[in-house]
Amino acid sequence: MRLLLIEDDQELVTYMRSDLVKAGFAVDVANNGIDGEYLGDSEPYDAVVLDLGLPQKSGMDILQAWRKRDNRVPVIVLTARDAWYERVDGFKAGADDYLGKPFHIEELIARIRALVYRRHGNMSHSIETKTLKLDEDTQEVSVKDGQSYQLTGTEFRMLRYLMLNSGKILSKTTLSGHVYDQDSDRDSNLIEVYVRRLREKIGNHMIVTKRGQGYVFNDPN
């Protein structure tokens, strides 16, 4: 999954980004409202973590502008102003969740996961199909014969996105947009490499190639 973190506190950004990457997210950062709004409109993020107190344009204004343009990207609002009426204003503006500062990074990660799961219609708070179970904490995949495999960061992000979109055709461009951050090399050939590596671990039949279209994860819940 790919996240956009819009936050101008550089010390907090460094801390958050490191832990979010370790938790299996590709993370882009904007340190002002103008850049953050543009990225949120132009890139296919799975979720946005949005601070309200931003330079150049406030987080509330960004959120309202996105929703007016029908940008429905899931948004978790961060703010040091945690009064109840401000939370209400945030939800009215279109926020999906709200977290007051200071917070524990583990709670933010849990909220991001839950938000993305709900968007994909997954209400179980785990990623599991008939024959596979993906452990987000250890970044391991277990197959029905009891074998478990440790995944690299890219393998994990790709398999998680494939499993959450089981049965859908996902193009290389779509996979790249949700697996890599904006600074990564998005050579489409790399997608083929990681698909091959995943097939070696979970079985060739689990990821079906649709020639000229992309890939389909073939193990529905």
Backbone bond lengths (Angstrom), bond angles and torsions (degrees), N, CA, C in turn:
res aa  C-N    CA-C-N  psi(-1)  N-CA   C-N-CA  omega(-1)  CA-C   N-CA-C  phi
1 M - - - 1.460 - - 1.525 109.58 -
2 R 1.306 113.60 147.88 1.461 120.16 -177.27 1.521 109.93 -115.09
3 L 1.330 115.34 130.37 1.456 121.59 -175.97 1.520 110.76 -117.02
4 L 1.320 115.21 150.57 1.456 121.97 168.92 1.526 107.71 -113.39
5 L 1.319 115.89 122.97 1.456 122.74 177.96 1.523 107.80 -107.54
6 I 1.328 116.85 113.94 1.464 121.85 179.48 1.519 107.64 -108.75
7 E 1.315 115.67 102.64 1.464 122.22 -171.91 1.526 108.21 -156.81
8 D 1.347 117.23 135.12 1.464 119.96 -176.86 1.522 113.31 -100.68
9 D 1.324 118.71 -4.06 1.466 121.84 176.85 1.531 108.35 -83.94
10 Q 1.333 117.31 101.81 1.455 120.89 -171.86 1.520 112.04 -63.06
11 E 1.309 117.53 -37.20 1.470 119.95 178.74 1.530 110.33 -63.34
12 L 1.313 116.55 -43.42 1.460 120.89 178.24 1.528 110.64 -66.23
13 V 1.323 116.69 -39.94 1.468 120.82 178.93 1.521 110.86 -59.90
14 T 1.331 116.47 -46.36 1.465 120.50 -179.37 1.522 111.00 -58.92
15 Y 1.313 115.67 -44.82 1.462 121.21 -179.98 1.527 111.50 -65.74
16 M 1.324 116.07 -47.08 1.463 120.34 -177.37 1.522 111.77 -67.44
17 R 1.320 116.32 -45.21 1.459 119.27 -176.04 1.526 111.21 -61.95
18 S 1.308 116.56 -42.17 1.460 120.45 179.60 1.522 111.08 -59.02
19 D 1.323 117.06 -46.84 1.465 120.58 -177.87 1.524 111.87 -72.07
20 L 1.315 117.75 -34.13 1.458 120.59 178.65 1.528 111.13 -68.60
21 V 1.321 116.94 -38.67 1.465 120.26 176.49 1.526 110.30 -64.97
22 K 1.334 116.87 -42.73 1.464 120.38 177.51 1.528 111.19 -61.31
23 A 1.334 116.61 -30.69 1.463 121.11 -179.59 1.526 112.54 -81.43
24 G 1.340 116.90 0.98 1.455 119.50 173.66 1.511 116.21 98.90
25 F 1.333 116.82 25.00 1.450 120.70 178.62 1.526 110.90 -111.73
26 A 1.331 116.35 143.66 1.460 121.47 166.72 1.526 105.91 -88.05
27 V 1.337 117.59 126.08 1.460 120.95 -168.84 1.530 111.17 -122.95
28 D 1.329 115.94 125.79 1.457 122.80 168.94 1.523 108.22 -105.87
29 V 1.330 116.04 150.88 1.463 120.71 -176.31 1.525 110.28 -128.02
30 A 1.322 116.22 137.03 1.468 123.08 169.02 1.521 107.23 -125.56
31 N 1.332 116.57 134.62 1.464 119.61 -176.68 1.523 113.29 -104.54
32 N 1.332 116.57 11.84 1.469 120.01 174.94 1.523 109.03 -150.60
33 G 1.319 115.57 163.53 1.449 120.12 -173.28 1.515 114.74 -69.53
34 I 1.331 117.47 -34.32 1.469 120.24 -178.52 1.523 110.61 -64.92
35 D 1.327 116.59 -50.62 1.463 120.40 179.69 1.530 111.12 -64.90
36 G 1.330 115.66 -39.49 1.456 119.61 -179.51 1.512 112.57 -62.76
37 E 1.325 116.29 -44.13 1.463 119.86 178.95 1.527 110.79 -62.42
38 Y 1.328 116.82 -42.80 1.465 120.42 -179.34 1.532 111.35 -62.81
39 L 1.329 117.02 -46.84 1.465 119.90 -179.42 1.525 110.80 -62.67
40 G 1.323 115.94 -41.31 1.459 119.55 -179.57 1.517 113.52 -63.39
41 D 1.328 116.65 -25.54 1.464 121.25 177.39 1.524 112.92 -87.62
42 S 1.340 116.93 -25.42 1.461 119.40 -169.04 1.521 114.32 -106.08
43 E 1.339 119.03 -12.62 1.457 121.76 -177.38 1.536 109.96 -120.99
44 P 1.342 117.39 151.80 1.478 120.75 -174.09 1.537 113.20 -87.69
45 Y 1.310 117.29 68.45 1.463 120.33 -176.86 1.526 111.96 -74.41
46 D 1.320 114.46 146.07 1.464 120.10 174.98 1.515 111.29 -82.22
47 A 1.332 116.92 -25.04 1.465 121.18 177.04 1.528 108.50 -164.15
48 V 1.325 115.04 157.51 1.467 122.02 177.05 1.521 108.49 -125.87
49 V 1.334 115.39 134.90 1.458 121.57 170.99 1.524 105.90 -105.09
50 L 1.327 116.54 114.51 1.462 122.33 -166.90 1.524 111.65 -120.90
51 D 1.328 115.74 116.34 1.460 120.44 173.34 1.526 108.88 -78.90
52 L 1.317 117.39 145.07 1.455 120.18 -179.80 1.521 112.51 -82.62
53 G 1.338 117.44 -36.74 1.459 121.51 -174.74 1.511 112.64 -89.18
54 L 1.329 117.14 74.68 1.455 122.18 -175.43 1.522 111.75 -109.00
55 P 1.341 118.16 151.42 1.464 120.20 171.81 1.527 110.93 -74.08
56 Q 1.320 116.07 154.26 1.463 126.49 174.88 1.534 113.38 75.71
57 K 1.333 118.07 -42.11 1.464 120.35 176.12 1.513 108.46 -156.95
58 S 1.310 116.70 131.24 1.463 119.97 -174.93 1.519 111.75 -71.62
59 G 1.315 115.12 155.88 1.455 120.55 177.43 1.516 112.02 -60.46
60 M 1.318 118.03 -37.29 1.462 120.82 179.01 1.521 111.07 -64.23
61 D 1.337 116.96 -40.96 1.464 120.24 178.52 1.528 111.09 -65.87
62 I 1.332 116.54 -38.55 1.465 120.81 177.90 1.526 109.83 -61.64
63 L 1.314 115.49 -48.70 1.459 120.65 -178.01 1.525 111.28 -60.42
64 Q 1.313 116.65 -45.27 1.464 120.28 179.42 1.523 111.10 -62.94
65 A 1.327 117.07 -39.66 1.469 121.00 -179.68 1.530 110.45 -66.51
66 W 1.318 117.25 -42.51 1.466 119.86 177.50 1.519 111.56 -59.21
67 R 1.322 115.96 -47.99 1.460 119.16 -176.56 1.536 111.62 -67.19
68 K 1.316 117.99 -33.44 1.459 120.10 176.31 1.517 111.02 -65.09
69 R 1.349 116.28 -30.75 1.466 120.44 178.00 1.529 111.29 -90.21
70 D 1.330 116.15 9.50 1.460 122.62 179.47 1.527 112.36 63.68
71 N 1.309 116.50 29.52 1.465 121.68 170.65 1.524 106.27 -82.20
72 R 1.343 116.92 109.97 1.455 121.40 -172.86 1.528 112.78 -102.05
73 V 1.319 117.71 20.06 1.459 119.94 179.39 1.532 109.64 -54.04
74 P 1.339 118.36 134.44 1.473 120.19 178.56 1.533 111.13 -62.95
75 V 1.319 116.29 133.88 1.464 121.66 -175.47 1.526 110.71 -127.59
76 I 1.328 114.74 128.11 1.459 121.79 169.77 1.520 107.14 -106.19
77 V 1.302 116.77 120.35 1.461 122.52 -178.28 1.520 109.94 -88.00
78 L 1.336 115.59 133.98 1.456 122.15 173.13 1.522 108.88 -111.96
79 T 1.308 116.79 137.52 1.459 119.15 176.25 1.515 110.63 -158.88
80 A 1.316 114.93 148.15 1.464 120.53 173.33 1.520 110.62 -83.30
81 R 1.334 115.82 -13.92 1.470 121.14 178.52 1.513 107.85 -95.06
82 D 1.316 115.95 97.82 1.465 119.98 -168.65 1.526 112.73 -107.24
83 A 1.336 117.11 29.61 1.464 120.40 177.54 1.526 109.56 -68.40
84 W 1.313 117.07 148.51 1.462 120.72 -174.29 1.524 111.91 -60.23
85 Y 1.344 117.84 -38.31 1.459 119.52 -176.47 1.532 111.35 -70.36
86 E 1.340 117.13 -26.09 1.458 119.71 176.03 1.524 110.60 -71.99
87 R 1.324 116.21 -35.24 1.464 119.61 175.52 1.530 109.95 -64.74
88 V 1.328 115.39 -41.91 1.464 119.58 178.10 1.530 110.18 -60.67
89 D 1.342 117.19 -44.56 1.462 120.80 178.65 1.529 110.71 -60.44
90 G 1.329 116.74 -39.80 1.452 120.73 179.18 1.513 112.13 -63.60
91 F 1.317 116.51 -44.34 1.467 119.83 178.37 1.524 111.33 -66.13
92 K 1.322 117.05 -38.04 1.457 120.00 177.72 1.527 111.42 -63.95
93 A 1.333 115.60 -32.37 1.467 120.20 -179.99 1.523 111.98 -76.56
94 G 1.337 116.74 -13.00 1.456 119.24 177.06 1.510 115.59 117.82
95 A 1.334 117.73 11.11 1.462 119.56 176.94 1.528 110.18 -67.92
96 D 1.325 116.06 146.21 1.456 121.16 177.98 1.524 111.93 -94.28
97 D 1.327 116.47 -26.37 1.456 120.79 178.71 1.519 107.66 -155.82
98 Y 1.324 115.85 168.04 1.460 121.63 -171.28 1.511 108.36 -144.96
99 L 1.331 117.63 133.09 1.457 121.35 -179.94 1.518 109.16 -139.20
100 G 1.343 115.87 122.61 1.450 120.75 -179.39 1.519 112.31 -85.12
101 K 1.323 116.12 146.80 1.457 122.47 175.53 1.526 108.45 -87.81
102 P 1.340 117.23 145.01 1.472 128.31 -5.65 1.526 110.61 -75.71
103 F 1.339 115.99 159.62 1.457 120.45 -178.97 1.520 108.81 -143.75
104 H 1.316 115.93 164.20 1.457 121.45 174.61 1.529 108.30 -91.37
105 I 1.319 116.42 133.46 1.459 120.62 -177.50 1.523 111.33 -60.34
106 E 1.331 116.85 -30.90 1.467 119.91 178.60 1.532 111.04 -62.10
107 E 1.327 116.56 -36.73 1.468 119.38 178.33 1.522 110.52 -68.79
108 L 1.330 117.16 -41.32 1.461 119.67 178.12 1.526 110.81 -60.83
109 I 1.323 116.76 -44.81 1.469 120.63 179.65 1.524 110.40 -60.71
110 A 1.322 117.03 -44.08 1.463 120.83 179.64 1.529 110.80 -62.50
111 R 1.317 117.32 -39.81 1.461 121.15 179.94 1.534 111.34 -68.16
112 I 1.330 116.50 -39.33 1.466 119.91 177.71 1.525 110.09 -62.35
113 R 1.328 115.98 -47.91 1.462 119.62 179.71 1.528 111.32 -58.34
114 A 1.323 116.65 -47.22 1.465 120.46 -178.18 1.524 110.91 -62.30
115 L 1.328 116.11 -39.52 1.458 120.85 -179.40 1.523 111.20 -64.48
116 V 1.327 116.54 -44.72 1.462 120.46 -179.66 1.522 110.75 -69.32
117 Y 1.346 117.00 -40.02 1.472 119.78 177.30 1.521 110.89 -57.47
118 R 1.333 116.40 -46.98 1.472 120.07 -178.65 1.520 110.81 -61.25
119 R 1.314 116.57 -38.88 1.461 119.85 -179.49 1.529 111.04 -62.58
120 H 1.313 116.12 -31.13 1.460 120.41 179.36 1.534 112.14 -93.50
121 G 1.324 117.00 10.70 1.454 120.32 177.86 1.507 114.56 75.94
122 N 1.334 116.91 16.88 1.460 121.77 -179.68 1.527 108.23 -99.94
123 M 1.314 116.47 108.77 1.461 120.55 -176.90 1.535 113.07 -100.83
124 S 1.327 116.72 4.85 1.464 119.51 -173.92 1.518 113.04 -90.25
125 H 1.338 117.50 -9.17 1.464 122.17 -177.96 1.522 112.56 60.72
126 S 1.329 116.04 27.67 1.462 121.33 171.54 1.519 106.66 -149.86
127 I 1.331 116.30 162.01 1.461 120.61 179.73 1.519 107.53 -113.09
128 E 1.326 114.63 103.37 1.462 120.40 -173.47 1.526 109.52 -146.70
129 T 1.318 116.29 136.32 1.450 121.72 175.68 1.529 108.35 -121.85
130 K 1.326 116.44 -168.79 1.470 119.71 -176.44 1.526 112.26 -59.17
131 T 1.312 116.42 -36.30 1.471 118.42 -173.51 1.524 114.37 -122.93
132 L 1.316 117.73 -4.00 1.462 119.87 -177.51 1.523 111.12 -130.00
133 K 1.315 115.24 148.83 1.456 121.49 170.54 1.519 108.34 -135.66
134 L 1.326 115.86 126.91 1.454 121.87 -178.14 1.521 109.08 -104.86
135 D 1.329 115.93 122.32 1.461 122.02 179.65 1.521 108.36 -95.02
136 E 1.325 116.67 111.23 1.459 120.44 -177.33 1.520 112.82 -70.81
137 D 1.314 117.98 -28.21 1.462 120.53 -177.62 1.522 112.01 -75.29
138 T 1.336 116.48 -40.17 1.466 119.98 -179.16 1.520 112.39 -97.89
139 Q 1.326 116.96 -11.86 1.463 123.50 -176.12 1.528 110.28 55.93
140 E 1.336 113.97 48.96 1.455 123.01 175.44 1.522 109.33 -119.91
141 V 1.329 116.00 150.71 1.454 120.74 173.59 1.522 108.36 -116.24
142 S 1.329 116.10 133.86 1.457 122.23 178.69 1.517 108.85 -111.53
143 V 1.329 116.07 135.56 1.462 120.87 178.02 1.518 109.19 -105.78
144 K 1.335 116.46 168.30 1.460 120.84 -169.06 1.525 113.79 -64.21
145 D 1.335 117.56 -21.23 1.462 119.26 179.11 1.524 112.51 -81.47
146 G 1.345 116.11 3.20 1.452 120.57 177.78 1.510 114.38 93.81
147 Q 1.317 117.40 -6.30 1.457 121.13 179.32 1.523 110.69 -76.27
148 S 1.334 116.06 137.56 1.458 120.97 177.58 1.520 109.80 -120.15
149 Y 1.332 115.51 145.83 1.456 120.50 -178.69 1.524 109.75 -130.22
150 Q 1.325 115.65 131.08 1.459 120.65 173.22 1.519 108.83 -75.45
151 L 1.329 117.43 136.74 1.455 122.54 -178.29 1.527 110.52 -109.53
152 T 1.326 115.99 146.99 1.454 119.44 169.69 1.530 108.45 -71.83
153 G 1.328 116.98 169.03 1.453 119.83 -179.95 1.510 113.15 -57.94
154 T 1.331 117.03 -44.24 1.461 120.48 -179.48 1.522 111.29 -69.83
155 E 1.326 117.44 -41.44 1.464 120.45 176.70 1.520 110.69 -58.95
156 F 1.318 115.74 -43.38 1.461 120.24 -179.23 1.528 111.40 -63.29
157 R 1.329 116.67 -48.72 1.467 119.52 -179.17 1.521 111.14 -61.60
158 M 1.330 116.87 -39.11 1.459 119.77 -179.22 1.524 111.79 -69.11
159 L 1.328 116.98 -46.22 1.461 119.45 -179.27 1.521 110.99 -65.03
160 R 1.313 117.34 -39.47 1.467 119.84 177.73 1.523 110.65 -60.56
161 Y 1.325 117.47 -43.55 1.459 119.47 -179.37 1.529 111.22 -67.95
162 L 1.317 116.73 -39.47 1.462 120.12 177.10 1.523 110.92 -62.59
163 M 1.328 117.59 -44.37 1.463 120.89 -177.90 1.526 111.32 -67.34
164 L 1.326 117.40 -38.75 1.460 120.05 178.79 1.522 112.00 -67.48
165 N 1.340 115.75 -22.58 1.464 120.67 -179.63 1.519 110.76 -113.55
166 S 1.320 116.56 35.35 1.460 121.87 -177.47 1.526 111.22 -52.78
167 G 1.346 115.10 132.73 1.460 120.89 178.32 1.510 115.04 88.84
168 K 1.333 117.98 -10.24 1.459 121.55 -179.83 1.526 110.64 -96.80
169 I 1.329 116.17 144.04 1.461 120.20 174.25 1.521 108.52 -78.75
170 L 1.338 116.19 123.12 1.456 122.23 -178.97 1.525 108.74 -116.53
171 S 1.311 116.35 118.38 1.458 120.63 179.57 1.523 110.51 -72.35
172 K 1.322 116.05 164.62 1.463 120.22 176.03 1.530 110.54 -60.44
173 T 1.325 115.93 -37.79 1.466 119.85 179.34 1.522 110.97 -63.86
174 T 1.321 116.51 -42.68 1.463 120.44 178.32 1.521 110.88 -62.99
175 L 1.316 116.78 -47.26 1.463 120.10 179.12 1.526 111.26 -60.36
176 S 1.321 116.98 -44.41 1.463 120.33 179.13 1.519 111.10 -59.71
177 G 1.339 116.16 -40.70 1.452 120.62 -177.33 1.512 114.19 -67.37
178 H 1.334 116.99 -21.20 1.464 120.21 -178.85 1.525 113.67 -108.35
179 V 1.323 116.84 -8.71 1.463 120.60 -176.47 1.534 112.28 -104.29
180 Y 1.336 116.08 -31.58 1.461 120.75 -175.08 1.523 111.46 -111.65
181 D 1.345 116.73 150.48 1.457 120.28 171.97 1.524 109.05 -83.57
182 Q 1.332 116.41 177.08 1.464 120.44 -171.62 1.523 113.08 -69.50
183 D 1.330 118.43 -17.66 1.461 121.19 -178.59 1.525 112.82 -93.66
184 S 1.312 117.66 -1.91 1.461 121.10 -176.23 1.522 111.67 -85.93
185 D 1.320 114.87 154.97 1.463 121.52 173.38 1.523 108.02 -73.28
186 R 1.327 117.14 120.53 1.463 120.87 -176.32 1.527 111.96 -105.85
187 D 1.299 116.27 34.94 1.461 120.69 176.27 1.530 108.88 -56.47
188 S 1.327 116.37 124.10 1.460 119.84 -176.74 1.522 112.33 -62.26
189 N 1.324 117.03 -24.16 1.465 119.52 178.16 1.524 111.52 -64.60
190 L 1.335 116.38 -27.49 1.465 119.31 178.42 1.519 111.14 -66.21
191 I 1.334 116.78 -32.86 1.457 119.81 176.61 1.518 110.10 -60.07
192 E 1.325 116.86 -43.28 1.463 120.84 178.61 1.523 110.84 -61.34
193 V 1.325 116.81 -39.70 1.465 120.98 179.69 1.525 110.55 -61.29
194 Y 1.341 116.63 -46.50 1.463 119.52 -176.77 1.527 111.94 -73.52
195 V 1.318 117.50 -32.10 1.466 119.34 173.77 1.523 109.71 -62.65
196 R 1.317 116.74 -42.62 1.462 120.09 178.96 1.534 111.06 -62.20
197 R 1.315 116.78 -42.16 1.471 120.47 179.23 1.527 111.23 -63.45
198 L 1.337 116.28 -40.46 1.464 119.29 178.71 1.525 110.94 -66.45
199 R 1.309 116.71 -40.64 1.456 119.60 178.60 1.527 111.53 -61.25
200 E 1.324 117.05 -35.97 1.461 120.31 178.71 1.526 111.25 -62.57
201 K 1.336 116.74 -26.99 1.459 121.32 -176.74 1.524 112.83 -93.86
202 I 1.329 117.05 -39.34 1.469 118.80 -172.93 1.525 112.99 -110.12
203 G 1.342 117.22 -7.09 1.470 119.85 179.56 1.516 111.85 110.54
204 N 1.321 115.94 137.16 1.464 120.73 -177.63 1.520 112.63 -60.21
205 H 1.337 116.60 -34.15 1.465 120.45 -174.42 1.529 113.02 -71.39
206 M 1.326 116.98 -14.52 1.462 119.94 -174.76 1.531 112.79 -75.46
207 I 1.332 117.13 -28.13 1.463 121.18 179.00 1.525 107.44 -122.53
208 V 1.318 115.52 109.24 1.460 121.86 -174.91 1.522 109.95 -95.25
209 T 1.326 115.81 133.30 1.461 120.86 175.69 1.525 110.23 -85.18
210 K 1.315 116.45 126.07 1.458 122.38 171.83 1.527 106.78 -103.94
211 R 1.317 115.80 100.67 1.451 120.60 -171.08 1.528 112.06 -54.66
212 G 1.325 114.31 128.05 1.455 120.66 -179.85 1.509 114.88 79.87
213 Q 1.349 116.89 -3.12 1.469 120.18 -178.08 1.526 113.22 -121.71
214 G 1.338 116.60 -45.92 1.456 118.73 -178.60 1.510 111.93 149.82
215 Y 1.331 116.17 -139.44 1.458 121.98 -174.09 1.526 110.30 -131.91
216 V 1.331 114.69 151.74 1.466 121.60 177.03 1.511 108.72 -129.79
217 F 1.330 116.01 127.58 1.467 120.01 171.17 1.522 107.64 -77.95
218 N 1.343 116.25 126.52 1.453 121.35 -165.05 1.532 112.53 -115.18
219 D 1.326 116.22 49.53 1.470 119.39 178.49 1.520 108.22 -146.08
220 P 1.332 118.55 78.50 1.473 121.01 -174.34 1.514 111.39 -63.92
221 N 1.321 114.89 160.47 1.475 121.14 -179.46 1.522 110.97 -63.18
